[in-house]
Amino acid sequence: MATGPDVVTASLTDTRSAELYRRALEVIPGGVNSPVRAMQAIGRDPVFVERGAGAELVDVDGNRYVDYVCSWGPLIHGHAHPDVLAAVCDAAARGTSFGAPTPGEVELATEVTRRMATVDMLRMTSSGTEATMTALRLARAATGRERVVKFAGAYHGHVDGLLAQAGSGLATQGLPSSPGVPASAAAATTVVAWNDPDALLAATTAGEPVAAIVAEPLPANMGVVAPRDGFLELLRERADATGALLVFDEVISGFRVARGGAQELMGVEADLTIIGKILGGGLPAGAVGGRAELLRMLAPSGDVYQAGTLSGNPLAVAAGLATLALLDEHAYMRLATATERLAAGLREAAATAGGYPVQVASLPGLLTVFFSERPVANLADARACDLRAHAAWCRELLSRGVYAPPSQFEAWFPSLAHTPEHVERTLDAATAAFASVGRMREEVGAG
Ligand SMILES: Cc1ncc(COP(=O)(O)O)c(C=O)c1O
């Protein structure tokens, strides 16, 4: 069970979620198969989900929520979209996996190359983590170098060498890295503060030559922290100047912030692109893409080894194709408008409820509410926020039927299934939640 001063489990002990959690703790470490799901950062126990439809979730106790986690990004059309379901069912009826190529893989790879200007070819994996591993191996093979530069607060999956000062679950749990990472893997990584040109210059000028500069071009794993003007261009410039490859991790931003991802939105091109989430439409999929001469280094056309029993799985490919087919220019306009309305409404809600100091950072299809008096530009700023107030606010939201990411080191994922009515319902709940957190703050202050 959750522990600590913010625990609000007393009224939840008789629920089916609580019972499942008790059983889960016996057989699954921490009761969950991925750490942030445990909701420890907001001081409560997890909600077990029964089903989802569109923008809504229903838990095993029958509580309904407007869902802003949406499986952490893949569900850009919400839960159980009929087209995606039909595509998956059709594919499943023909067989779930063959370990041999299928037509859908060619279609999906072609569709991605149409959308992402820097992707001539791609190799599929079953997760973003695997795609990152492949990208690093390719970059090292292509450059004959080992050192990798990454940014504090970025998360690229649970890859040994990239866990140092990672965002997402590590930042949520306050872990600087992880036991079990070999010293050699950590030593081959240089961590640079995001949005810090001097630190980037220093890291790419001195020391071992760099194989790759790896970045989330629009970071969303320390919360949403956009690059300052010129910072992505500097990444490109430093890669070119030093002979390193620029690797953009678009696992979150890909097909979300724009049809062609962050590279289209920001106008900066990567040598290799890591893709995931929306690519599999809610089923397990990832990919690494890039220039043909780099991708052709992969076995069997080259000698850089990479493989996967379920890579390019027909169900994931079908879900990905159906998901992308629905993502036209109109869809991107709708998603951007819904996100802007939500972001503006959350700012208003904080102001209405007593001027609680928050910064709402948003990009099309992504946002984070930072409990901070000043804008957040990097991981240190994100850590300096009032995380207790954020936690209390998230608990209040949950109790009012809004399922927000249970950590400030994550993004909200509004989807195309979120209607104006969902947004208004969310804003009503948010206003009440801000007011409630404000009262708690006053009580603590008064006490
Ligand atoms: C930017 C980014 N890269 C990589 C990953 C790892 O992807 P996966 O969880 O599919 O291994 C994530 C996961 O959240 C991510 O947000």
The ligand as a Gaussian input file, in Angstrom:
#p B3LYP/6-31G(d) Opt

LIG

0 1
 C       10.469000       9.557000     -25.489000
 C       10.424000       8.093000     -25.159000
 N       11.338000       7.283000     -25.695000
 C       11.337000       5.962000     -25.453000
 C       10.381000       5.407000     -24.634000
 C       10.397000       3.928000     -24.382000
 O        9.342000       3.322000     -25.065000
 P        8.747000       1.939000     -24.535000
 O        8.088000       2.220000     -23.226000
 O        7.809000       1.519000     -25.638000
 O        9.908000       1.000000     -24.395000
 C        9.415000       6.207000     -24.046000
 C        8.383000       5.642000     -23.168000
 O        7.594000       6.302000     -22.568000
 C        9.432000       7.598000     -24.322000
 O        8.527000       8.426000     -23.771000

